[in-house]
Amino acid sequence: MQFKDSPSSYGWVSIMLHWLTTGIVLTLWFIADSASILDTQQEQRQQISLHISIAASAYVFLWLRIGWRIKSRHPRLDNQSDLDHKVAKLAHSVLLLAIAVLLLTGPLVVWSDGYEIGVFGWIGIPGPFDRHPVLHEICASVHGYSGLTVIVVTLVHAAGALKHLMFNDDDVFLRIFTPK
């Protein structure tokens, strides 16, 4: 059983990290995005509180995901053109960078607004500084744009995967489901 990546294939660790990260990030985006359409401020606060709780719970895991990809590099899949390989590496790098920015700005958004990070009402992680409205606005803006970047690049990434499935005569699409 191939746990680690090989020079030409993803291993089970990368595959599981990929799909768990996908599930977490898309869930966080959906929760945050849907908060804006809720009717009351109370409902919006509850929705954002859920977003913060899930993000805080997944925080270390997401950093480990980023670290794993940096350590493992990016396999060059068999029959992958130079252009496809470079575009895939760029898309993965932008995604991981945007997730890292989200992980940095997320806590800062909460703390700079004068709150602690609540995790499902069980614990609170106090901020290292008092309320700072200017920092809050900057971090909230960067956080929002980083989230949008993740969604846009994820759609491009998915389109690239579908291109391999429907138009290319290769098995690149299948490589993220099982090692070669």
Secondary structure as the mmCIF struct_conf table of DSSP 4:
data_model
#
loop_
_struct_conf.conf_type_id
_struct_conf.id
_struct_conf.beg_label_comp_id
_struct_conf.beg_label_asym_id
_struct_conf.beg_label_seq_id
_struct_conf.end_label_comp_id
_struct_conf.end_label_asym_id
_struct_conf.end_label_seq_id
BEND BEND1 LYS A 4 LYS A 4
STRN STRN1 SER A 6 SER A 6
TURN_TY1_P TURN_TY1_P1 PRO A 7 SER A 8
STRN STRN2 SER A 9 SER A 9
HELX_RH_AL_P HELX_RH_AL_P1 TRP A 12 ALA A 35
TURN_TY1_P TURN_TY1_P2 SER A 36 ILE A 37
BEND BEND2 ASP A 39 THR A 40
HELX_RH_AL_P HELX_RH_AL_P2 GLN A 41 SER A 72
TURN_TY1_P TURN_TY1_P3 ASP A 78 ASN A 79
HELX_RH_AL_P HELX_RH_AL_P3 ASP A 82 SER A 112
TURN_TY1_P TURN_TY1_P4 ASP A 113 GLY A 114
STRN STRN3 ILE A 117 VAL A 119
TURN_TY1_P TURN_TY1_P5 PHE A 120 TRP A 122
STRN STRN4 ILE A 123 ILE A 125
BEND BEND3 PRO A 128 PHE A 129
HELX_RH_AL_P HELX_RH_AL_P4 PRO A 133 MET A 166
TURN_TY1_P TURN_TY1_P6 PHE A 167 PHE A 167
BEND BEND4 ASN A 168 ASP A 171
TURN_TY1_P TURN_TY1_P7 VAL A 172 VAL A 172
HELX_RH_3T_P HELX_RH_3T_P1 PHE A 173 ILE A 176
TURN_TY1_P TURN_TY1_P8 PHE A 177 PHE A 177
BEND BEND5 THR A 178 THR A 178
#
